[in-house]
């Protein structure tokens, strides 16, 4: 069977969703399917960009490639699941949360102007149409499935995906608390830095990169935490497994998380979260 796995891609960003889609392609290929990862660059801001980005997927023709039919598409997160195909499966990692529970919060994107409110409603309408086209609809967690049902009325089967394969182990319960996340406001890593400012015995290692890096680094400087908060950047698989193996505990406190691989990975390393 020829299968196209569809996923949006923010250039120069790699996180849990990218690890998941790469592994999905690998596993389908190992089972004898001819599988390709199809991506389209995604820019979700300003709000007026959201629908135009979704329509790029809507216009994509994935019914055939190079004269041969594509038998099945597996779409993952917004806006890739807007793709059209007569045999579409969707395994939802998350919707465009700024149009739902993050709306009218500090993490929201749509303002109070009539145009912004109409854009938000259009995203919701598109979700109902695009997800409703799926022959099978899966969600990576109960939290995601509940959001889908509340927002669209559609019922998704819960099918969690496994964590990435690392040489998990526990070497010691060391002297630092580890954060593994994309550096984004929704991950609330600033709370960990504030905790370090209160507890002079707390050392923190922050693994990851993202748009919130400069703000977090500035916060650590303001709180006089130089030397106690280390920004480790993007860790490769060997480095990440070593950090898990040596840390005291793992910090994880995103806003209403979809499905956290980090707690999974921490538990496999026998570390508290």
SEZA-463929 format. One record per residue (C-alpha): residue number from 0; x, y, z. Coordinates in nm, 4 decimals, decimal comma. Each point is the difference from the previous one (the first is absolute). Layout:
N
<voti seq="NUM" px="X" py="Y" pz="Z"/>
...
END
This chain:
273
<voti seq="0" px="0,0000" py="0,0000" pz="0,0000"/>
<voti seq="1" px="0,1237" py="0,3530" pz="-0,0789"/>
<voti seq="2" px="-0,0516" py="0,2244" pz="0,3015"/>
<voti seq="3" px="0,0583" py="0,3745" pz="0,0393"/>
<voti seq="4" px="0,0519" py="0,1194" pz="0,3582"/>
<voti seq="5" px="-0,0929" py="0,3687" pz="0,0147"/>
<voti seq="6" px="0,1412" py="0,2479" pz="0,2489"/>
<voti seq="7" px="0,0572" py="0,3754" pz="0,0097"/>
<voti seq="8" px="0,3583" py="0,1096" pz="0,0527"/>
<voti seq="9" px="0,1240" py="0,3180" pz="0,1627"/>
<voti seq="10" px="0,3434" py="0,0464" pz="-0,1618"/>
<voti seq="11" px="0,2946" py="-0,0494" pz="0,2369"/>
<voti seq="12" px="-0,2253" py="-0,1394" pz="0,2761"/>
<voti seq="13" px="0,0051" py="-0,3602" pz="0,1179"/>
<voti seq="14" px="-0,2037" py="-0,1315" pz="0,2892"/>
<voti seq="15" px="-0,2289" py="-0,2797" pz="0,1073"/>
<voti seq="16" px="-0,2257" py="0,0240" pz="-0,3058"/>
<voti seq="17" px="0,2938" py="-0,0339" pz="-0,2379"/>
<voti seq="18" px="0,1394" py="-0,2958" pz="0,1952"/>
<voti seq="19" px="-0,3452" py="-0,1614" pz="-0,0128"/>
<voti seq="20" px="-0,0469" py="0,0398" pz="-0,3773"/>
<voti seq="21" px="0,3515" py="-0,1224" pz="-0,0802"/>
<voti seq="22" px="-0,0613" py="-0,3095" pz="0,2112"/>
<voti seq="23" px="-0,3409" py="-0,0582" pz="-0,1587"/>
<voti seq="24" px="0,1561" py="0,0027" pz="-0,3476"/>
<voti seq="25" px="0,2725" py="-0,2372" pz="0,1207"/>
<voti seq="26" px="-0,2474" py="-0,2454" pz="0,1534"/>
<voti seq="27" px="-0,2317" py="-0,0030" pz="-0,3023"/>
<voti seq="28" px="0,2981" py="-0,0564" pz="-0,2294"/>
<voti seq="29" px="0,1220" py="-0,2847" pz="0,2202"/>
<voti seq="30" px="-0,3376" py="-0,1665" pz="-0,0481"/>
<voti seq="31" px="0,0417" py="-0,0079" pz="-0,3761"/>
<voti seq="32" px="-0,1804" py="0,3185" pz="-0,1000"/>
<voti seq="33" px="0,1482" py="0,2536" pz="-0,2391"/>
<voti seq="34" px="-0,0173" py="0,3043" pz="0,2261"/>
<voti seq="35" px="0,0932" py="0,3651" pz="-0,0462"/>
<voti seq="36" px="-0,0136" py="0,2981" pz="0,2337"/>
<voti seq="37" px="-0,1755" py="0,2976" pz="-0,1626"/>
<voti seq="38" px="0,0556" py="0,3393" pz="0,1637"/>
<voti seq="39" px="-0,0923" py="0,3601" pz="-0,0741"/>
<voti seq="40" px="0,1687" py="0,2885" pz="0,1858"/>
<voti seq="41" px="-0,2350" py="0,1440" pz="0,2615"/>
<voti seq="42" px="-0,0220" py="0,3578" pz="0,1249"/>
<voti seq="43" px="-0,2996" py="0,0555" pz="0,2244"/>
<voti seq="44" px="0,0471" py="0,3690" pz="0,0758"/>
<voti seq="45" px="-0,1365" py="0,2583" pz="-0,0405"/>
<voti seq="46" px="-0,3525" py="-0,1370" pz="0,0299"/>
<voti seq="47" px="-0,0819" py="0,0832" pz="-0,3608"/>
<voti seq="48" px="0,2592" py="-0,2584" pz="-0,1101"/>
<voti seq="49" px="-0,1750" py="-0,2945" pz="0,1623"/>
<voti seq="50" px="-0,2663" py="-0,0650" pz="-0,2624"/>
<voti seq="51" px="0,2323" py="0,0593" pz="-0,2952"/>
<voti seq="52" px="0,2393" py="-0,2559" pz="0,1487"/>
<voti seq="53" px="-0,2861" py="-0,2478" pz="0,0462"/>
<voti seq="54" px="-0,1128" py="0,0500" pz="-0,3595"/>
<voti seq="55" px="0,3470" py="-0,0997" pz="-0,1251"/>
<voti seq="56" px="-0,0789" py="-0,3466" pz="0,1345"/>
<voti seq="57" px="-0,3515" py="0,0179" pz="-0,1385"/>
<voti seq="58" px="0,1411" py="0,0601" pz="-0,3475"/>
<voti seq="59" px="0,2654" py="-0,2726" pz="0,0172"/>
<voti seq="60" px="-0,0701" py="-0,2935" pz="-0,2354"/>
<voti seq="61" px="0,1091" py="-0,3196" pz="0,1740"/>
<voti seq="62" px="-0,2193" py="-0,2453" pz="-0,1871"/>
<voti seq="63" px="0,2950" py="-0,0965" pz="-0,2176"/>
<voti seq="64" px="0,3711" py="0,0630" pz="-0,0376"/>
<voti seq="65" px="0,2144" py="-0,0490" pz="-0,3094"/>
<voti seq="66" px="-0,2878" py="-0,1766" pz="-0,1727"/>
<voti seq="67" px="-0,0609" py="-0,2532" pz="0,2771"/>
<voti seq="68" px="-0,2891" py="0,0199" pz="0,2476"/>
<voti seq="69" px="0,0507" py="0,0861" pz="0,3665"/>
<voti seq="70" px="-0,2200" py="-0,2501" pz="0,1823"/>
<voti seq="71" px="-0,0226" py="0,1670" pz="0,3392"/>
<voti seq="72" px="0,0898" py="0,3232" pz="0,1779"/>
<voti seq="73" px="0,0623" py="0,0291" pz="0,3734"/>
<voti seq="74" px="-0,0239" py="0,3597" pz="0,1197"/>
<voti seq="75" px="0,1157" py="0,1136" pz="0,3412"/>
<voti seq="76" px="-0,0508" py="0,3522" pz="0,1295"/>
<voti seq="77" px="-0,1531" py="0,3240" pz="-0,1264"/>
<voti seq="78" px="0,0068" py="0,0956" pz="-0,2824"/>
<voti seq="79" px="0,1222" py="-0,3256" pz="-0,1611"/>
<voti seq="80" px="-0,3315" py="-0,1730" pz="0,0677"/>
<voti seq="81" px="-0,1652" py="0,2475" pz="-0,2390"/>
<voti seq="82" px="0,1435" py="-0,2035" pz="-0,2889"/>
<voti seq="83" px="-0,2575" py="-0,1630" pz="-0,2274"/>
<voti seq="84" px="0,0167" py="-0,3717" pz="-0,0768"/>
<voti seq="85" px="-0,2649" py="-0,2697" pz="-0,0477"/>
<voti seq="86" px="0,1795" py="-0,2233" pz="0,2509"/>
<voti seq="87" px="0,1069" py="0,2418" pz="0,2706"/>
<voti seq="88" px="0,0928" py="-0,1040" pz="0,3510"/>
<voti seq="89" px="0,0720" py="0,2636" pz="0,2645"/>
<voti seq="90" px="0,2051" py="-0,0575" pz="0,3151"/>
<voti seq="91" px="-0,0426" py="0,3346" pz="0,1733"/>
<voti seq="92" px="0,2892" py="0,1283" pz="0,2072"/>
<voti seq="93" px="-0,1814" py="0,3277" pz="0,0507"/>
<voti seq="94" px="-0,2296" py="0,2521" pz="-0,1601"/>
<voti seq="95" px="0,0814" py="0,3702" pz="-0,0374"/>
<voti seq="96" px="-0,0470" py="0,0654" pz="0,3693"/>
<voti seq="97" px="0,0082" py="0,3788" pz="-0,0383"/>
<voti seq="98" px="-0,3453" py="-0,0306" pz="-0,1572"/>
<voti seq="99" px="-0,1324" py="-0,1949" pz="0,2965"/>
<voti seq="100" px="0,0972" py="-0,0089" pz="0,3684"/>
<voti seq="101" px="0,2949" py="0,2403" pz="-0,0401"/>
<voti seq="102" px="-0,2208" py="0,2683" pz="-0,1552"/>
<voti seq="103" px="-0,0235" py="0,3197" pz="0,2065"/>
<voti seq="104" px="0,2980" py="-0,1025" pz="0,2148"/>
<voti seq="105" px="0,3601" py="0,1233" pz="-0,0053"/>
<voti seq="106" px="0,0716" py="-0,2890" pz="-0,2378"/>
<voti seq="107" px="-0,2826" py="0,0874" pz="-0,2366"/>
<voti seq="108" px="0,0388" py="0,1433" pz="-0,3460"/>
<voti seq="109" px="-0,3338" py="0,1434" pz="-0,1069"/>
<voti seq="110" px="-0,1055" py="0,3459" pz="0,1128"/>
<voti seq="111" px="-0,3438" py="0,1430" pz="0,0633"/>
<voti seq="112" px="-0,0378" py="0,1599" pz="-0,3428"/>
<voti seq="113" px="-0,2804" py="-0,1407" pz="-0,2155"/>
<voti seq="114" px="0,2505" py="-0,1331" pz="-0,2540"/>
<voti seq="115" px="0,1941" py="-0,1917" pz="0,2657"/>
<voti seq="116" px="-0,3148" py="-0,1516" pz="0,1507"/>
<voti seq="117" px="-0,1121" py="-0,1066" pz="-0,3495"/>
<voti seq="118" px="0,3408" py="-0,1583" pz="-0,0677"/>
<voti seq="119" px="-0,0256" py="-0,1993" pz="0,3216"/>
<voti seq="120" px="-0,3460" py="-0,1274" pz="-0,0953"/>
<voti seq="121" px="0,1308" py="-0,0905" pz="-0,3462"/>
<voti seq="122" px="0,2790" py="-0,2114" pz="0,1507"/>
<voti seq="123" px="-0,2590" py="-0,1832" pz="0,2097"/>
<voti seq="124" px="-0,2225" py="-0,0574" pz="-0,3037"/>
<voti seq="125" px="0,2946" py="-0,1311" pz="-0,2000"/>
<voti seq="126" px="0,0849" py="-0,2401" pz="0,2834"/>
<voti seq="127" px="-0,3514" py="-0,1437" pz="-0,0036"/>
<voti seq="128" px="0,0148" py="-0,0516" pz="-0,3754"/>
<voti seq="129" px="0,3570" py="-0,1317" pz="-0,0265"/>
<voti seq="130" px="-0,0138" py="-0,2327" pz="0,3000"/>
<voti seq="131" px="-0,3455" py="-0,1161" pz="-0,1046"/>
<voti seq="132" px="0,1463" py="-0,1239" pz="-0,3312"/>
<voti seq="133" px="0,2269" py="-0,2527" pz="0,1740"/>
<voti seq="134" px="-0,0834" py="-0,3676" pz="-0,0486"/>
<voti seq="135" px="0,1521" py="-0,0621" pz="0,3443"/>
<voti seq="136" px="0,0652" py="0,2681" pz="0,2614"/>
<voti seq="137" px="0,2507" py="-0,0545" pz="0,2789"/>
<voti seq="138" px="0,1280" py="0,2264" pz="0,2772"/>
<voti seq="139" px="0,3303" py="-0,0354" pz="0,1757"/>
<voti seq="140" px="-0,1560" py="0,0437" pz="0,3457"/>
<voti seq="141" px="-0,3308" py="0,0195" pz="0,1810"/>
<voti seq="142" px="0,0583" py="0,3735" pz="0,0434"/>
<voti seq="143" px="0,0263" py="0,0487" pz="-0,3770"/>
<voti seq="144" px="-0,3007" py="-0,2261" pz="-0,0660"/>
<voti seq="145" px="-0,2112" py="0,1972" pz="0,2475"/>
<voti seq="146" px="0,0978" py="0,3284" pz="-0,1664"/>
<voti seq="147" px="-0,0957" py="-0,1380" pz="-0,3420"/>
<voti seq="148" px="-0,3385" py="-0,1182" pz="0,1242"/>
<voti seq="149" px="-0,0742" py="0,3312" pz="0,1753"/>
<voti seq="150" px="0,0979" py="0,2086" pz="-0,3021"/>
<voti seq="151" px="-0,1267" py="-0,2096" pz="-0,2913"/>
<voti seq="152" px="-0,2362" py="-0,2616" pz="0,1412"/>
<voti seq="153" px="0,2221" py="-0,2710" pz="-0,1513"/>
<voti seq="154" px="0,1117" py="-0,2998" pz="0,2064"/>
<voti seq="155" px="0,3647" py="-0,1004" pz="-0,0358"/>
<voti seq="156" px="0,1541" py="-0,3279" pz="0,1105"/>
<voti seq="157" px="0,2764" py="0,0538" pz="0,2538"/>
<voti seq="158" px="0,3275" py="-0,1461" pz="-0,1240"/>
<voti seq="159" px="0,3058" py="0,1289" pz="0,1908"/>
<voti seq="160" px="0,3307" py="-0,0074" pz="-0,1825"/>
<voti seq="161" px="0,3122" py="-0,1431" pz="0,1654"/>
<voti seq="162" px="0,2906" py="0,2161" pz="0,1196"/>
<voti seq="163" px="0,3135" py="0,0242" pz="-0,2087"/>
<voti seq="164" px="0,2512" py="-0,2822" pz="0,0284"/>
<voti seq="165" px="0,2923" py="0,1015" pz="0,2203"/>
<voti seq="166" px="0,2447" py="-0,1986" pz="0,2160"/>
<voti seq="167" px="-0,2086" py="0,0761" pz="0,3114"/>
<voti seq="168" px="0,1670" py="-0,0680" pz="0,3340"/>
<voti seq="169" px="0,0490" py="0,1438" pz="0,3466"/>
<voti seq="170" px="0,3612" py="0,0651" pz="0,1010"/>
<voti seq="171" px="-0,0646" py="0,2211" pz="0,3025"/>
<voti seq="172" px="-0,2354" py="0,2533" pz="0,1546"/>
<voti seq="173" px="0,2247" py="0,2976" pz="-0,0592"/>
<voti seq="174" px="-0,0028" py="0,3645" pz="0,1015"/>
<voti seq="175" px="-0,2145" py="0,1527" pz="-0,2760"/>
<voti seq="176" px="-0,3598" py="0,0125" pz="-0,1181"/>
<voti seq="177" px="-0,0348" py="-0,0569" pz="-0,3734"/>
<voti seq="178" px="-0,2390" py="0,1706" pz="-0,2421"/>
<voti seq="179" px="-0,0353" py="-0,1524" pz="-0,3478"/>
<voti seq="180" px="-0,2244" py="0,2074" pz="-0,2218"/>
<voti seq="181" px="-0,0270" py="0,2377" pz="-0,2879"/>
<voti seq="182" px="0,0621" py="0,3424" pz="0,1525"/>
<voti seq="183" px="-0,3476" py="0,1423" pz="-0,0398"/>
<voti seq="184" px="-0,2202" py="0,2021" pz="0,2369"/>
<voti seq="185" px="-0,2588" py="-0,2785" pz="0,0110"/>
<voti seq="186" px="0,2592" py="-0,2293" pz="0,1613"/>
<voti seq="187" px="0,0256" py="0,2322" pz="0,3040"/>
<voti seq="188" px="0,3725" py="-0,0519" pz="0,0526"/>
<voti seq="189" px="0,0106" py="0,3413" pz="0,1657"/>
<voti seq="190" px="-0,1643" py="-0,1577" pz="0,3066"/>
<voti seq="191" px="0,3005" py="-0,2300" pz="0,0413"/>
<voti seq="192" px="0,2378" py="0,2966" pz="-0,0215"/>
<voti seq="193" px="-0,2043" py="0,1877" pz="0,2602"/>
<voti seq="194" px="0,0147" py="-0,3071" pz="0,2258"/>
<voti seq="195" px="0,3797" py="-0,0038" pz="-0,0321"/>
<voti seq="196" px="0,0055" py="0,3641" pz="0,1093"/>
<voti seq="197" px="-0,1877" py="-0,0935" pz="0,3177"/>
<voti seq="198" px="0,2070" py="-0,3117" pz="0,0828"/>
<voti seq="199" px="0,3761" py="0,0757" pz="0,0013"/>
<voti seq="200" px="0,0776" py="-0,3725" pz="-0,0020"/>
<voti seq="201" px="-0,1847" py="-0,0687" pz="-0,3251"/>
<voti seq="202" px="0,1967" py="-0,0411" pz="-0,3223"/>
<voti seq="203" px="-0,1830" py="-0,0162" pz="-0,3324"/>
<voti seq="204" px="0,0917" py="-0,1340" pz="-0,3440"/>
<voti seq="205" px="-0,2258" py="0,1079" pz="-0,2868"/>
<voti seq="206" px="0,0299" py="-0,2099" pz="-0,3162"/>
<voti seq="207" px="-0,1643" py="0,1318" pz="-0,3154"/>
<voti seq="208" px="-0,0283" py="0,3029" pz="-0,2238"/>
<voti seq="209" px="-0,2856" py="0,2224" pz="-0,1066"/>
<voti seq="210" px="-0,1401" py="0,3516" pz="-0,0230"/>
<voti seq="211" px="-0,0053" py="0,0537" pz="0,3778"/>
<voti seq="212" px="0,3761" py="-0,0553" pz="0,0398"/>
<voti seq="213" px="0,1060" py="0,3631" pz="0,0310"/>
<voti seq="214" px="-0,2769" py="0,0864" pz="0,2472"/>
<voti seq="215" px="0,0825" py="-0,2993" pz="0,2194"/>
<voti seq="216" px="0,3719" py="0,0727" pz="-0,0106"/>
<voti seq="217" px="-0,0702" py="0,3624" pz="0,0928"/>
<voti seq="218" px="-0,2208" py="-0,1117" pz="0,2897"/>
<voti seq="219" px="0,2794" py="-0,2217" pz="0,1346"/>
<voti seq="220" px="0,2402" py="0,2960" pz="-0,0145"/>
<voti seq="221" px="-0,2489" py="0,2312" pz="0,1723"/>
<voti seq="222" px="-0,0391" py="-0,2486" pz="0,2829"/>
<voti seq="223" px="0,3786" py="-0,0296" pz="0,0411"/>
<voti seq="224" px="0,0027" py="-0,3689" pz="-0,0933"/>
<voti seq="225" px="0,3102" py="-0,0049" pz="-0,2166"/>
<voti seq="226" px="0,1681" py="-0,3330" pz="0,0613"/>
<voti seq="227" px="-0,3121" py="-0,1633" pz="0,1449"/>
<voti seq="228" px="-0,2119" py="0,0014" pz="-0,3175"/>
<voti seq="229" px="0,1659" py="-0,1616" pz="-0,3003"/>
<voti seq="230" px="-0,1443" py="0,0260" pz="-0,3493"/>
<voti seq="231" px="0,1215" py="-0,3195" pz="-0,1650"/>
<voti seq="232" px="-0,1535" py="0,0605" pz="-0,3437"/>
<voti seq="233" px="-0,1211" py="-0,2839" pz="-0,2191"/>
<voti seq="234" px="0,1310" py="-0,3298" pz="0,1360"/>
<voti seq="235" px="0,0609" py="-0,2959" pz="-0,2286"/>
<voti seq="236" px="-0,1250" py="-0,3442" pz="0,1013"/>
<voti seq="237" px="0,3163" py="-0,0934" pz="0,1905"/>
<voti seq="238" px="0,0122" py="0,3314" pz="0,1879"/>
<voti seq="239" px="-0,3704" py="-0,0086" pz="0,0807"/>
<voti seq="240" px="0,0143" py="-0,3535" pz="0,1403"/>
<voti seq="241" px="0,2984" py="0,1048" pz="0,2118"/>
<voti seq="242" px="-0,1853" py="0,3019" pz="0,1389"/>
<voti seq="243" px="-0,2977" py="-0,2163" pz="0,0921"/>
<voti seq="244" px="0,2328" py="-0,2555" pz="0,1570"/>
<voti seq="245" px="0,1768" py="0,2543" pz="0,2231"/>
<voti seq="246" px="-0,2704" py="0,2481" pz="0,1037"/>
<voti seq="247" px="-0,1759" py="0,0137" pz="0,3354"/>
<voti seq="248" px="-0,3453" py="0,0505" pz="-0,1515"/>
<voti seq="249" px="-0,1696" py="0,1214" pz="-0,3185"/>
<voti seq="250" px="-0,2086" py="0,3169" pz="-0,0179"/>
<voti seq="251" px="-0,3088" py="-0,0024" pz="-0,2239"/>
<voti seq="252" px="-0,2811" py="0,2555" pz="0,0275"/>
<voti seq="253" px="-0,1432" py="0,1039" pz="-0,3407"/>
<voti seq="254" px="-0,3422" py="0,1597" pz="-0,0268"/>
<voti seq="255" px="-0,2577" py="-0,2787" pz="-0,0422"/>
<voti seq="256" px="0,2451" py="-0,2273" pz="-0,1816"/>
<voti seq="257" px="-0,1194" py="-0,2147" pz="-0,2917"/>
<voti seq="258" px="0,2198" py="-0,3031" pz="0,0666"/>
<voti seq="259" px="0,3348" py="0,0344" pz="0,1715"/>
<voti seq="260" px="0,2794" py="-0,2298" pz="-0,1130"/>
<voti seq="261" px="0,2337" py="0,1548" pz="0,2580"/>
<voti seq="262" px="-0,1702" py="-0,1591" pz="0,3052"/>
<voti seq="263" px="0,0062" py="-0,3349" pz="-0,1859"/>
<voti seq="264" px="0,3732" py="0,0389" pz="-0,0595"/>
<voti seq="265" px="0,0605" py="0,1080" pz="0,3598"/>
<voti seq="266" px="-0,1826" py="-0,3047" pz="0,1362"/>
<voti seq="267" px="0,2018" py="-0,2288" pz="-0,2293"/>
<voti seq="268" px="0,3071" py="0,1587" pz="0,1599"/>
<voti seq="269" px="-0,1510" py="-0,0612" pz="0,3451"/>
<voti seq="270" px="-0,0224" py="0,3713" pz="0,0805"/>
<voti seq="271" px="-0,2852" py="0,1852" pz="0,1724"/>
<voti seq="272" px="-0,1890" py="0,2705" pz="-0,1888"/>
END
